[in-house]
Amino acid sequence: MSDDLGAVGERAALARIIPRLRRAQALLGPGDDAALLAAPDGRVLLSTDAMIEGPDFRRAWSTPYELGWKAMATNLADIAAMGGRPTGLLVALAAPERTSVAELEAIADGMAAACDALAPGVGVVGGDLTRAPILSLSVTVTGSLDGRSPVLRSGARPGDLVAYSGRLGLAAAALRLLFAVGEEDASGIAALRRGRPELLREQLAPSPPIRDGVRAAEAGATAMLDVSDGLLLDASRIAGASRVALDLDGAALERLAAEVVAALPADEEDAPRPGRHEALALVLGGGEDHGLLATFPDEPPAGFLRLGVVREGLPAVLIDGAPVDPTGWDSFAPS
């Protein structure tokens, strides 16, 4: 008998998928028409995002396990960016009817593993499974502030320090290698996986610093966001919301660029090691880093790298005092 969704059916598929997901700390999880979560202080953080086959991922590059992991990781980061603690996730998964149930089980395994690693005790509390021409995962995540105020983008003040937790430029560097190989070269993709597994994970199965969101809030962070579209573009969002200038330290950015250069191969004809300027461009505008950019009135907590200072002035991003164009990822920009 075929293992495809079209042959197995929704009920039988869910009966195999749901047990693979970790039991969340929910008052009522999957099985009814809605989940029931506790709201410790009467407030609930909510965020949602979608991963669509084509613009957001390529099945030739990502395993189903990695897709599940990344869907969880990127959404958990949005709650962390508000200074919150993730409490549950809802997943709406759409797939072609010829998709095997085993593939969906692997996606569920990736989801469970990411929650265990990044936000222990959190899990999928419900969702939906339906048919579609291409594979997509839409995730809604809930979170709790545990009595704290949310950390907004609009709270940065002149004199605050700018700091970052996470990696920068490596996810974009990994994507650069994948595009250089292409989707049709299975042996080339396999060689990349053998030769650069850690670098590829930065793109295909990232591990954002979820716990640092609460640490930042407890340390008095005045503004914060998840850097998903590129450092400069996301820094400009804090600058605009707070009506200040964020002045980044060129020397610190150069050190991050050197890390990108060191992580990329130097001897592959299709993707030679980038020069300093190209590596710096990946750090500043590559995107999909999913680290936390925050401002603090005092020294940032452990785990955060000091990147600059907040200054008075019209909303802008500066490097060593000079204005820069806030480039980054825009899913609707012309390709």
N, C-alpha and C positions, 0 to 999 in steps of 0.2 A: 504494500500500500504506500502511496506517495506521502512524503513528509511535508509537502507544500501546504501553505495556508489554505489555498483553495480546496484541497482535499480534506484536510483535518478539520477546518472550521474554527470559528472564533472561540467557542466555549472550551473545546479540547486544547487549543493553543494556550489559552489563559491558564488552564489547569496545570500546564507544564511550566509556564513562565513565572507565575506568582510565587510558587514555593521557592524559587531561586533568589527572590528579593529578600533582603534582611527585614526583620520585623522592626518597624520604627516605634519610637516612644509616642504612640498615638493612643488616644482613648478608644478609637475605632478605626481600623485600617481597611484594606481592600475586602470586598465582599458585599457591601451594601451600595446604595446609590450615591453616597457621599462619605468621605472620611470625617472623623471628629478629632480635632486637635485641641489641646489646652492652650489658652492665651494667658500666660502667667501674670502679666500686668494689664491685661485688657486691650492690648494693642497687638497687631499682627503686621509684620513686614511681608510684602508680596512682590515677586518679580517673575517675569516669564520670558522665554526665549525659544527660538526654533532653529533646528539644524536640518537643512534641506539638501538632499542629494544633488550635487552639481555646484551650486554657489558656495555651500558650506563644507562639503566633504566629498571625497571620491572613493567609491567602494574598491577601486583598484589599489588604493593606498592604505585605507584604514580597515582593520579587521572589525567584525561586529563587536567584539569585546572592547576595542578601543573607542568605537562610537558610543557605546553605553557609558564608558568611563568619562569621555569628554563631555557628553551631555550633562552629566552630574557635576563635574568639576566647574564648568563655566557658569552654571546657574548658582551653585553654592557661593561662588565668588561675589555675585551680586548682593547677597545677604551680608557677607563679610564686609563689603564696601560701605555698608550703612552702620557698621559697628554691631551687627546683629549675630545671633546664634541660629543657624539653620535648624528647623524643626521637622520639615517634611517636604516631599516632592510629589507632584502629580505629573504623569507622563502620558501624552497622547501620541501613539505610534501608528503611523500609516505606512503600509507596505504593499507592494504588488502581490497578487494572489499566488504567484509562483515562488515567493520567498519561503524558504524552509523554516519550519518551527525551530530547528536546531540553531539557525542563525539568530532568531529572536531570543532563544535561551542564552546564547553567547552575549547578546546585547544586555540582557538582564544580569548576567554574571559580571559584566563590566560595570554596570550601575551599582551593584551591591559592593563590589570591591572598592570603587571610588568612594562610596559613602563610608565604608569601614576605615579607609586610609585617611580621608580628609575631614570627615565629620562623624566620628563614631556615635552610634545611637540614632542616627538619622537614616531614613529610608523612604522608599516609594510607598505612599499611602493610598494610591488609587490612580485612575487614568482611563484610557480608552484605546482600543485596538480597532483599526478600520482598514479598508482597502484603498489604495491610491496607485497612480501610474509609477511613482517613484517613492523611494524610502524617505521618510521624514520623522523626526522626533521633536515634539513640542513639549517643553518642560515648564511647569510652574513650581516655584519654590516658596515656602513660607518660612518665616523666622521670628524670633523673639528678641526684644531689647532688654529683657530681664530688669526692667526698671530704669535703664539708662535712657538718655536722650539720643535720638538718631544722629549720626554724623552725616551732615549734608554737604553738598558741593559749595554752598554759599557762605561758609563760615570762616574762610581764610582771612587773616588780617595782616597788615604790614608788620614786618618783624618776625612773623612765624617762620619756622624752618620747613623746607620741603624735603620729604623723605619717601623712600620706596621700599617695599618688601616684595621679593620675587625675582624672577629672571627677566631680562630685557634683550630683545633681538634674536634670541635663539629659536623661538617658534617660527619667526619669519625666515631665519636661515635654513631651518629644516624644510620649510615649504619651497624655498629656492632650489634645494637639491631635488625635491620631488618633481617640480616642474621641469628641471633639467633632464630628468630621466623620462618623464612622461607616464601616461597611463597604460600604454600598450606593452612596455618593456618589463615583463614579469621578472626576468632574470636580473635586470638592473635594480628593480625595487627590492628583490631579495638580497642583492649585494649590499644595498644601502642599509637594510635591516641588520645584516651581519656586521657591517663596518661601523655604523653610526647609530646604534640602538638608543643610546641616551639622548642624542640630539633629536632623533625622530620623535621620541616620547614628548619632547617639549611642544610639538605641534599636534601629534595624534592622540596623546593621552597625558595632558598636562597635570601638574600637581600644584595648584595655586595655594598660597599661604592662608588658608581659610581661618585658622585660629588667630592669626595676627589681626583680624578685623576687630575682635573683642579686645585684644591687647591694646590696639591703637585707641579705641574708645575709652578704655580705662585709664590710658595715659594722657587723656585730654585732647585728642585729635580735634582740630577745629574744622577740617574739611577732609573728604576722602572720596575716592571712586576706584572702580575696577578698571584697570588699563586693558581694554580689549581692542581699541581701534588705533593704537599708537600713542606713545608717550606725549608727543607734542600736541596732538589733537585732543587727547583727554585732559592734558594740563590746561589747554585753552578753555575747556569746559569749567574747570574750577575757577580760572581767572575770570571768565565771563560771569559766572554765577556770583562770585564774591566781589567783582568789580575791583580787581587788583591785578598786579603783574607778577608772574612767577618767573624768577630769575634763576636759571639752572646753571650749575657749575660745569664748565667745559672740561676740566680735568677729570671730574668724576665720570662724565659721559665717555671720555676717551678710554678710560679704564674698562668700562663696560664694552666698548667696541673691540678692545683687545681680546676680551673673553670670546666674543663672537668669532674673530679671526682664528683664534686657537681651536675653536670647536669645529671648524670646517676643514675638509680635506684640502691638501695642497697639490695633489698630483693627479686630479681627475680632469681630463680634457673638457668634458661637458660642463663642469661646474668648478672652475679653478677657484682657489682661495681668494676671497675678496680683499681689496685694498682697504686702507683705513677709512677712506671716505665712504665707501660702500657699506662697510660694517657699521659705521656711525649712522648711516641712513636707516639701516635695519633696526638699530636701537631706538632711533627717534620716531620712526614712522611705520615699522614693520607690522605691528599689531599682533593680536591673539596671545599676548603675554599673560593676561589675567592676574597680574600682580596688583598690589594696592598702592596707589599714590595718595599721600596724605600730607597735611600740614599740622605742625605742632607748635605751641607757644614756647616749649622748652626742648631739650634734647629728645629725639625720638626713642622709643623703646627698642630693646634688643630685637634683631631681625630686620630692622629698617635701616637702609643706607641713606645717609644724608646726601641730597641732590641739589640743594639750592636754598633760596630764601624768598619770602614774599615781600614785594615792594609796593609802595604807593604808585598810582598812575592809572592810565586807561587800561582796560583788560587786554593783556598781551602775554605772550611767552617770550622770554629772553634767554639768551645764552651768553654768559659773561657780560650782561648789560646790553647786548645788541638784539633787536627784535628779529624773530625768525618766523617763517611761514608755518602755521600749525598743520602740517601734512599728516595724513593717516588714512585708515581704511574707511571707505564709504561704499556700501553695497550697491548704491544706485549711481555711482560715478561712471562715466563712460569707460569702457575697457580698452 
